[in-house]
């Protein structure tokens, strides 16, 4: 940009900028980008040469253009110039030579072309295009070129499908391409059945695979697909070589990558000779596998490979009743509605019956509903009118209500928790107490659970127990089977507990104090405050997970 001073012919009248000696500033571009591109193609005034791998010919360019595009190249050029000056060669007046053996000559040419033109020439074929995109992603990360990152993410999104997803996911993590990583992870969760069958899936790191398997949003036709994917990933070193010779480009790259280590077992074995990925079996929900599949396929695999932990999981799963299976392992529910789906949603019906605000909702699946034999899901609603009602989720009709014995009152219902065919409700501390247990199959009240002295605002399940958070500034842990209180947490609770979430072996809770606290269950210490603090009550807590943890 060039700046020049011009004298206004009228002596400055009528122009706000004419007050200082009748001068004004005019900014204009002194050159056009096409001029730089022409100079680059003609080799005019080039003062830097880049030497890549695989070619004796150098790629010539201009220092200022490379330094302006990449802070890494800027430092490299400055260092070479300083080194030349110290050696007495006067490098500042001569061509700087950069040797980049880690970058292929053809890829280096594409990279320099992008710096001058802002465009990238990619192969028309998906295989060649994918490989170029992957290498450009690594190059953009290596040289820290934000504009090239954006181009790589856009081009990768255009070729994202079930065949390329796993490889693009690995590349996005390696090259810190956050937007692409989120998109690929979401795609992998939605199409796990197909993505897990590709050779690129075997290239993903164990932590990435573990994040996918542990995500409740993973979509598959059955837990058998998840188990098969883990087995393929763990045993890839033995099963893969027989088939990869006939695979496409991704499979060939995979074999080449493993061949580089010399022995097929190298890289597949951890410390002490333990197979890589054995921890992935911890993300398989064995309780969702069929009994015949567990007895024949899984037990056979455990015996063949000596997987004692898998054999123990099979024995445990086979002891569970159908009801215990549903409680032990939540079904995978898919990655949820897309933005387009949400925009297309329309009101189906209104459930009318409560006389006050609805504060709590839960869903119950009666026995036989999952198999499609009879019935549909029931929606359970709790209201400030002191009632709990059950609705047919399909027809929106009222199916019944839960009532306390005479001379007992619920008060406003603030929280509901369904465990199997049991319902636990938290409400105000009226004559019947704030916490109650019900049987949804019979719609009968099973009794009050004594302990809390004020309203129970939140209920959260944790395995075979559940937690209740109350206005009395305490959190209690209960047995879902015996309905007995196991532990009471009250020391250090800053305020009445309004909301709560169980994350692993920690309880995160919030209340009227304007802050959230976390309690490590295994440590037994006072709860710690989270760093962020607000000036009003924290009404909601949410947890999220992903393919990269």
Phi, psi and omega per residue, in radians:
X1 nan 2.236 3.126
X2 -1.840 2.433 3.112
X3 -2.022 2.253 -3.141
X4 -2.340 2.732 3.109
X5 -1.818 2.266 -3.134
X6 -2.099 2.507 3.085
X7 -1.597 2.141 3.141
X8 -1.258 2.264 -3.054
X9 -1.094 -0.393 -3.111
X10 -1.582 0.098 -3.137
X11 1.407 0.220 3.031
X12 1.779 -0.062 -3.123
X13 -1.272 2.411 3.099
X14 1.465 0.045 3.101
X15 -2.205 2.217 -3.105
X16 -1.120 -0.530 -3.080
X17 -1.515 0.150 -3.059
X18 -1.625 0.063 -3.032
X19 -1.228 -0.473 -3.089
X20 -1.663 1.474 3.049
X21 1.202 0.355 3.115
X22 1.216 0.411 -3.115
X23 -1.940 2.665 3.046
X24 -2.425 2.731 3.132
X25 -1.719 2.331 3.072
X26 -2.185 2.151 -3.139
X27 -1.808 2.305 -3.132
X28 -2.549 2.642 3.049
X29 -1.267 2.233 -3.116
X30 -1.469 -0.216 3.116
X31 -2.603 2.912 3.101
X32 -1.880 2.588 3.134
X33 -1.029 -0.551 -3.124
X34 -1.137 -0.440 3.106
X35 -1.176 -0.786 3.098
X36 -1.077 -0.718 3.136
X37 -1.108 -0.691 3.123
X38 -1.163 -0.720 3.109
X39 -1.112 -0.672 3.135
X40 -1.143 -0.789 -3.101
X41 -1.223 -0.538 3.121
X42 -1.536 -0.098 -3.133
X43 1.245 0.425 -3.100
X44 -1.431 2.281 3.052
X45 1.003 0.389 3.096
X46 -1.210 2.346 -3.071
X47 -2.247 0.315 3.054
X48 -2.568 2.435 3.098
X49 -2.153 2.312 -3.130
X50 -1.948 2.242 -3.113
X51 -1.977 2.001 3.124
X52 -1.731 3.138 -3.115
X53 -1.401 2.381 3.010
X54 1.643 0.141 3.114
X55 -2.694 2.493 3.119
X56 -1.536 -0.120 -3.121
X57 -1.587 2.434 -3.112
X58 -1.635 2.674 3.037
X59 -1.735 2.040 -3.061
X60 -1.699 2.478 -3.099
X61 -2.684 -2.990 -3.125
X62 -1.918 2.341 -3.087
X63 -0.971 -0.827 -3.035
X64 -1.097 -0.615 3.124
X65 -1.201 -0.790 3.129
X66 -1.156 -0.747 -3.123
X67 -1.159 -0.593 3.115
X68 -1.259 -0.484 -3.111
X69 -1.486 -0.553 -3.033
X70 -2.366 2.118 3.071
X71 -1.133 -0.472 3.118
X72 -1.218 -0.835 3.096
X73 -1.105 -0.591 3.110
X74 -1.059 -0.789 3.129
X75 -1.191 -0.675 3.135
X76 -1.115 -0.782 3.136
X77 -1.131 -0.769 3.140
X78 -1.070 -0.687 -3.132
X79 -1.170 -0.716 3.120
X80 -1.138 -0.669 3.118
X81 -1.158 -0.749 3.113
X82 -1.124 -0.690 3.132
X83 -1.127 -0.698 3.108
X84 -1.136 -0.675 3.120
X85 -1.142 -0.709 3.136
X86 -1.158 -0.561 -3.134
X87 -1.415 -0.046 3.124
X88 1.404 0.241 -3.099
X89 -1.540 -0.128 -3.128
X90 1.065 0.856 -3.051
X91 -1.099 -0.425 -3.136
X92 -1.073 -0.402 -3.121
X93 -1.797 0.036 -3.073
X94 -2.212 3.092 -3.127
X95 -1.248 2.327 3.059
X96 -1.554 2.307 -3.141
X97 -1.896 2.164 3.092
X98 -1.983 2.106 3.121
X99 -1.771 2.095 -3.069
X100 -2.154 1.355 -3.084
X101 -1.162 -0.321 -3.128
X102 -1.434 -0.092 -3.109
X103 -2.046 2.240 3.093
X104 -1.139 2.587 -3.085
X105 -1.068 -0.730 -3.129
X106 -1.156 -0.727 3.126
X107 -1.153 -0.665 3.111
X108 -1.092 -0.667 3.109
X109 -1.119 -0.742 3.103
X110 -1.090 -0.694 -3.126
X111 -1.115 -0.812 3.140
X112 -1.159 -0.681 3.078
X113 -1.016 -0.697 3.137
X114 -1.118 -0.693 -3.127
X115 -1.055 -0.640 -3.105
X116 -1.507 -0.592 -3.010
X117 -1.923 -0.377 -3.090
X118 1.335 0.186 3.126
X119 -2.183 2.762 -3.132
X120 -2.210 2.255 3.092
X121 -1.619 2.042 -3.101
X122 -2.041 2.679 3.089
X123 -1.112 2.545 3.124
X124 -1.207 -0.643 -3.124
X125 -1.195 2.430 -3.086
X126 -1.046 -0.722 -3.108
X127 -1.068 -0.882 3.117
X128 -1.148 -0.636 3.137
X129 -1.154 -0.735 3.134
X130 -1.098 -0.755 -3.140
X131 -1.117 -0.712 3.114
X132 -1.154 -0.735 3.112
X133 -1.056 -0.752 3.141
X134 -1.083 -0.804 -3.141
X135 -1.167 -0.659 3.102
X136 -1.156 -0.608 3.078
X137 -1.083 -0.756 3.094
X138 -1.130 -0.675 -3.130
X139 -1.176 -0.733 3.106
X140 -1.072 -0.653 3.109
X141 -1.254 -0.697 -3.106
X142 -1.136 -0.774 -3.102
X143 -1.648 -0.020 3.080
X144 1.002 1.004 3.120
X145 -1.909 1.782 -3.052
X146 -1.107 -0.672 -3.122
X147 -1.107 -0.677 3.127
X148 -1.225 -0.602 3.060
X149 -1.007 -0.792 -3.117
X150 -1.102 -0.699 3.118
X151 -1.152 -0.738 3.135
X152 -1.075 -0.763 -3.138
X153 -1.109 -0.702 3.134
X154 -1.186 -0.756 -3.141
X155 -1.182 -0.652 3.134
X156 -1.162 -0.691 3.121
X157 -1.073 -0.533 -3.123
X158 -1.250 -0.444 -3.128
X159 -1.883 0.161 -3.117
X160 -1.228 2.083 3.023
X161 -2.650 -3.001 -3.073
X162 -1.137 -0.471 -3.133
X163 -1.357 -0.590 -3.024
X164 -1.775 -0.203 -2.977
X165 -0.988 -0.888 -3.058
X166 -1.078 -0.749 -3.129
X167 -1.174 -0.697 3.107
X168 -1.182 -0.602 3.098
X169 -1.112 -0.794 3.105
X170 -1.082 -0.724 3.133
X171 -1.151 -0.705 -3.120
X172 -1.126 -0.612 3.095
X173 -1.237 -0.774 -3.139
X174 -1.081 -0.652 -3.039
X175 -1.746 0.151 3.092
X176 1.003 0.770 3.085
X177 -1.707 1.517 -2.987
X178 -1.051 -0.808 -3.117
X179 -1.103 -0.757 3.119
X180 -1.155 -0.686 3.124
X181 -1.045 -0.795 3.118
X182 -1.091 -0.717 -3.115
X183 -1.168 -0.761 3.141
X184 -1.170 -0.706 3.132
X185 -1.096 -0.760 3.102
X186 -1.082 -0.744 3.126
X187 -1.119 -0.734 -3.137
X188 -1.120 -0.656 3.107
X189 -1.167 -0.676 -3.123
X190 -1.285 -0.497 -3.059
X191 -2.187 0.693 -3.044
X192 -1.042 -0.649 -3.094
X193 -0.990 -0.734 -3.122
X194 -1.474 -0.715 -3.096
X195 -1.113 -0.660 -3.095
X196 -1.206 -0.244 3.125
X197 -1.567 -0.134 -3.091
X198 -1.452 2.647 3.083
X199 -1.047 -0.550 -3.141
X200 -1.094 -0.460 3.114
X201 -1.076 -0.599 -3.130
X202 -1.265 -0.253 3.108
X203 -1.501 -0.274 -3.123
X204 -1.148 2.552 3.099
X205 -1.195 2.740 -3.103
X206 -1.056 -0.659 -3.139
X207 -1.158 -0.602 3.117
X208 -1.214 -0.786 3.112
X209 -1.086 -0.706 3.132
X210 -1.086 -0.684 3.128
X211 -1.150 -0.675 3.089
X212 -1.137 -0.817 -3.080
X213 -1.175 -0.557 -3.106
X214 -1.461 -0.032 -3.091
X215 -1.521 2.198 3.138
X216 -1.129 -0.290 -3.097
X217 -1.438 -0.086 -3.133
X218 -1.050 2.295 -3.110
X219 -1.857 2.220 3.091
X220 -2.725 2.843 -3.122
X221 -1.351 -0.280 3.127
X222 -3.089 2.800 -3.123
X223 -1.156 -0.294 3.073
X224 -1.039 -0.636 3.119
X225 -1.127 -0.656 3.104
X226 -1.141 -0.791 3.131
X227 -1.080 -0.773 -3.140
X228 -1.086 -0.669 3.120
X229 -1.112 -0.707 3.120
X230 -1.142 -0.755 3.139
X231 -1.080 -0.769 3.120
X232 -1.067 -0.739 -3.104
X233 -1.173 -0.746 -3.098
X234 -1.209 -0.686 -3.044
X235 -1.747 0.296 -3.058
X236 -1.008 -0.576 -3.088
X237 -1.124 -0.429 -3.125
X238 -1.735 -0.690 -3.053
X239 -1.477 -0.523 -2.987
X240 -1.162 -0.819 -2.978
X241 -0.981 -0.475 -3.104
X242 -1.222 -0.352 -3.010
X243 -2.024 -0.371 -2.997
X244 -1.221 -0.382 3.130
X245 -1.058 -0.548 -3.101
X246 -1.663 0.071 -3.072
X247 -1.386 2.992 3.115
X248 -1.396 -2.863 -3.028
X249 -0.991 -0.720 -3.102
X250 -1.131 -0.716 3.119
X251 -1.126 -0.685 3.117
X252 -1.129 -0.700 3.110
X253 -1.131 -0.623 3.125
X254 -1.132 -0.799 3.134
X255 -1.114 -0.711 3.126
X256 -1.064 -0.674 -3.136
X257 -1.133 -0.729 -3.135
X258 -1.311 -0.625 3.097
X259 -1.054 -0.510 -3.103
X260 -1.067 -0.452 -3.127
X261 -1.481 -0.071 3.051
X262 1.575 -1.079 -3.066
X263 -1.917 2.410 3.138
X264 -1.058 -0.564 -3.081
X265 -1.375 -0.333 3.132
X266 -1.240 2.338 -3.063
X267 1.589 -0.378 3.080
X268 -1.662 -0.177 -3.135
X269 -1.979 2.359 3.085
X270 -1.619 -2.880 3.141
X271 -1.096 2.433 -3.132
X272 1.334 0.230 3.105
X273 1.395 0.151 3.140
X274 -1.300 2.361 -3.128
X275 -1.067 2.524 3.087
X276 -1.142 2.578 3.018
X277 1.384 0.082 -3.138
X278 -1.055 -0.487 3.118
X279 -1.160 -0.334 3.136
X280 -1.113 -0.476 3.120
X281 -1.112 -0.346 3.078
X282 -1.187 -0.278 3.117
X283 -1.678 -0.055 3.060
X284 -1.405 2.241 -3.123
X285 -1.571 1.470 -3.034
X286 -1.046 -0.482 3.141
X287 -1.156 -0.318 3.134
X288 -1.591 -0.113 3.129
X289 -1.437 2.543 3.125
X290 -1.181 2.673 -3.089
X291 -1.086 -0.738 -3.138
X292 -1.148 -0.718 3.120
X293 -1.107 -0.720 3.109
X294 -1.107 -0.784 -3.044
X295 -1.215 -0.676 -3.059
X296 -1.646 -1.099 -3.009
X297 -1.260 -0.970 -3.016
X298 -1.185 -0.776 3.136
X299 -1.117 -0.640 3.100
X300 -1.118 -0.754 3.091
X301 -1.078 -0.714 -3.124
X302 -1.107 -0.702 3.134
X303 -1.240 -0.695 -3.105
X304 -1.131 -0.711 -3.063
X305 -1.750 -0.057 -3.132
X306 1.267 0.622 -3.129
X307 -1.556 1.564 -3.095
X308 -1.150 -0.656 -3.125
X309 -1.162 -0.623 3.097
X310 -1.203 -0.702 3.097
X311 -1.073 -0.679 3.103
X312 -1.145 -0.675 3.114
X313 -1.129 -0.639 3.101
X314 -1.124 -0.811 3.140
X315 -1.040 -0.718 -3.140
X316 -1.146 -0.788 -3.081
X317 -1.130 -0.604 -3.108
X318 -1.267 -0.275 3.113
X319 -1.496 -0.162 -3.050
X320 -1.437 2.510 2.992
X321 -1.398 2.861 3.112
X322 -0.962 -0.674 3.125
X323 -1.183 -0.716 3.118
X324 -1.167 -0.548 3.103
X325 -1.108 -0.781 -3.136
X326 -1.144 -0.610 -3.134
X327 -1.342 -0.530 -3.046
X328 -1.345 -0.522 -3.060
X329 -2.465 2.025 3.104
X330 -1.190 2.499 3.102
X331 -1.223 2.601 3.098
X332 -1.350 2.312 -2.939
X333 -1.939 0.041 -3.111
X334 1.508 2.962 -3.037
X335 -1.470 0.083 3.038
X336 1.596 -3.101 -3.095
X337 -1.331 2.503 3.031
X338 -1.416 2.960 3.123
X339 -1.073 -0.650 3.121
X340 -1.131 -0.673 3.113
X341 -1.121 -0.729 -3.127
X342 -1.104 -0.682 -3.142
X343 -1.175 -0.443 -3.100
X344 -1.582 -0.040 -3.121
X345 -1.177 2.489 3.092
X346 -2.283 2.634 3.139
X347 -1.106 2.184 -3.121
X348 -1.550 -0.850 -3.135
X349 -2.891 2.920 3.067
X350 -2.030 2.371 3.122
X351 -1.683 1.841 -3.069
X352 -1.831 2.342 3.133
X353 2.954 -0.612 3.123
X354 -1.329 2.561 3.123
X355 -1.739 -0.040 3.138
X356 -2.425 3.113 -3.118
X357 -1.080 2.419 3.092
X358 -1.486 2.087 -3.053
X359 -1.793 -0.358 -3.030
X360 -2.533 2.519 3.096
X361 -2.370 2.560 3.056
X362 -2.620 2.874 -3.117
X363 -2.233 2.396 3.131
X364 -2.189 2.322 3.092
X365 -1.881 1.841 -3.125
X366 -1.112 2.705 3.084
X367 -0.990 2.355 -3.123
X368 1.662 -0.335 -3.127
X369 -1.212 -0.717 -3.118
X370 -1.112 -0.610 -3.141
X371 -1.434 -0.090 3.110
X372 1.352 0.292 -3.084
X373 -1.316 -0.758 3.133
X374 -2.864 2.778 3.031
X375 1.299 3.091 3.111
X376 -2.466 3.040 3.120
X377 -1.078 2.580 3.081
X378 -1.946 2.375 3.069
X379 -1.699 2.256 3.136
X380 -1.888 2.229 -3.108
X381 -2.173 2.419 3.085
X382 -2.087 2.394 -2.983
X383 -2.256 2.884 3.053
X384 -1.245 -0.176 3.089
X385 -1.375 0.056 3.080
X386 1.442 0.373 -3.109
X387 -2.221 2.723 3.034
X388 -2.151 2.178 -3.071
X389 -2.154 2.664 3.128
X390 -2.032 2.344 -3.075
X391 -2.220 2.547 3.027
X392 -1.333 2.091 -3.065
X393 -1.174 -0.417 -3.108
X394 -1.508 -0.798 -3.060
X395 -1.725 -0.181 -3.120
X396 1.139 0.311 -3.139
X397 -1.569 2.650 3.122
X398 -1.295 2.210 -3.106
X399 -1.807 -0.239 3.140
X400 2.760 3.130 3.134
X401 -2.482 2.675 3.111
X402 -1.780 2.274 -3.079
X403 -2.270 2.511 3.057
X404 -1.412 2.792 3.041
X405 -1.028 2.907 -3.098
X406 -1.031 2.647 3.122
X407 1.133 0.345 3.039
X408 -2.232 2.467 -3.096
X409 -2.304 2.421 3.132
X410 -1.319 -0.718 -2.925
X411 1.350 -2.994 -3.136
X412 -1.064 2.294 -3.139
X413 -1.638 2.128 -3.057
X414 -1.906 -0.367 -3.056
X415 -2.639 2.564 3.118
X416 -2.389 2.536 3.101
X417 -2.504 2.165 3.109
X418 -1.791 2.201 3.067
X419 -2.279 1.845 -3.052
X420 1.139 -2.184 3.076
X421 -1.783 0.255 3.121
X422 -1.766 2.528 3.054
X423 -2.154 2.308 3.038
X424 -1.987 2.304 -3.096
X425 -2.133 2.419 3.057
X426 -1.974 2.338 -3.039
X427 -2.611 -2.989 3.076
X428 -1.195 2.789 -3.131
X429 -1.494 1.349 3.083
X430 -1.574 -2.739 -3.055
X431 -1.154 -0.399 -3.105
X432 -1.660 -0.037 -3.084
X433 1.639 2.799 -3.031
X434 -1.537 -0.198 -3.077
X435 -2.282 2.222 -3.064
X436 -2.351 2.703 3.087
X437 -2.035 2.439 -3.105
X438 -2.338 2.766 3.004
X439 -1.895 2.021 -3.095
X440 -1.281 -0.477 -3.128
X441 -1.162 -0.614 -3.104
X442 -1.913 -0.137 -3.079
X443 1.048 0.594 -3.110
X444 -1.858 2.594 3.059
X445 -1.434 2.192 -3.091
X446 -1.718 -0.160 3.049
X447 2.373 2.792 3.063
X448 -1.505 2.578 -3.137
X449 -1.897 1.869 -2.991
X450 -1.403 2.505 3.098
X451 2.757 -1.016 -3.133
X452 -1.266 2.540 -3.131
X453 -1.909 0.032 3.104
X454 -2.565 -3.131 -3.014
X455 -0.971 2.407 3.060
X456 -1.640 2.038 -2.993
X457 -1.729 -0.395 -3.042
X458 -2.569 2.503 3.091
X459 -2.319 2.344 -3.138
X460 -2.464 2.299 3.125
X461 -1.483 2.573 3.058
X462 -2.517 1.527 -3.114
X463 1.174 -2.152 -3.117
X464 -1.586 0.121 3.075
X465 -2.208 2.979 3.011
X466 -2.517 2.790 -3.099
X467 -1.982 2.561 3.067
X468 -2.203 2.304 3.103
X469 -1.917 2.347 -2.962
X470 -2.251 2.818 3.038
X471 -1.175 -0.243 3.125
X472 -1.420 0.212 3.097
X473 1.133 0.700 3.075
X474 -2.472 2.727 3.039
X475 -2.157 2.280 -3.117
X476 -2.097 2.510 3.064
X477 -1.851 2.297 -3.044
X478 -2.175 2.673 2.991
X479 -1.464 2.245 -3.141
X480 -1.240 -0.464 -3.111
X481 -1.449 -0.951 -3.073
X482 -1.568 -0.155 3.140
X483 1.019 0.506 3.116
X484 -1.778 2.619 -3.139
X485 -1.380 2.185 -3.104
X486 -1.674 -0.723 -3.106
X487 -2.583 2.681 3.085
X488 -2.196 2.244 3.075
X489 -1.998 2.020 3.123
X490 -2.406 -0.441 3.137
X491 -1.161 2.190 3.084
X492 1.525 -0.087 3.088
X493 -1.245 2.072 -2.917
X494 -1.335 -0.455 -3.016
X495 -2.825 3.003 3.036
X496 -0.908 2.407 -3.061
X497 -1.533 2.071 3.140
X498 -1.730 -0.581 -3.105
X499 -2.556 2.786 -2.998
X500 -2.781 2.610 3.076
X501 -2.579 2.388 3.093
X502 -1.669 2.117 3.116
X503 -2.136 1.747 -3.096
X504 1.155 -2.120 3.105
X505 -1.856 0.566 3.101
X506 -2.280 2.578 3.044
X507 -2.010 2.075 3.061
X508 -1.767 2.229 -3.101
X509 -2.434 2.775 -3.103
X510 -2.519 2.914 -3.119
X511 -2.876 -2.595 -3.034
X512 -1.403 -0.072 -3.108
X513 -1.349 -0.187 -3.125
X514 1.458 0.276 3.122
X515 -2.506 2.882 3.076
X516 -1.938 2.568 3.122
X517 -2.190 2.705 3.115
X518 -2.214 2.372 -3.123
X519 -2.072 2.070 3.058
X520 -1.434 1.946 -3.014
X521 -1.143 -0.606 -3.079
X522 -1.338 -0.345 -3.061
X523 -1.555 -0.509 3.097
X524 1.254 0.223 -3.123
X525 -1.589 3.087 3.081
X526 -1.154 2.643 -3.125
X527 -1.173 2.564 3.129
X528 -1.719 2.569 3.096
X529 -1.451 2.417 2.988
X530 -1.309 2.726 -3.000
X531 -1.150 -0.735 -3.070
X532 -1.268 2.409 3.137
X533 -2.406 2.443 3.132
X534 -2.023 3.112 -3.117
X535 -1.825 0.092 3.130
X536 -2.380 3.060 -3.079
X537 -1.137 2.469 3.052
X538 -1.576 1.938 -2.996
X539 -1.676 -0.270 -3.043
X540 -2.552 2.448 3.052
X541 -2.258 2.368 3.111
X542 -2.330 2.611 3.080
X543 -2.084 2.528 3.109
X544 -2.326 2.737 3.104
X545 -2.487 2.916 -3.095
X546 -2.754 3.131 -3.049
X547 -1.250 -0.244 3.105
X548 -1.943 0.278 3.069
X549 1.336 nan nan
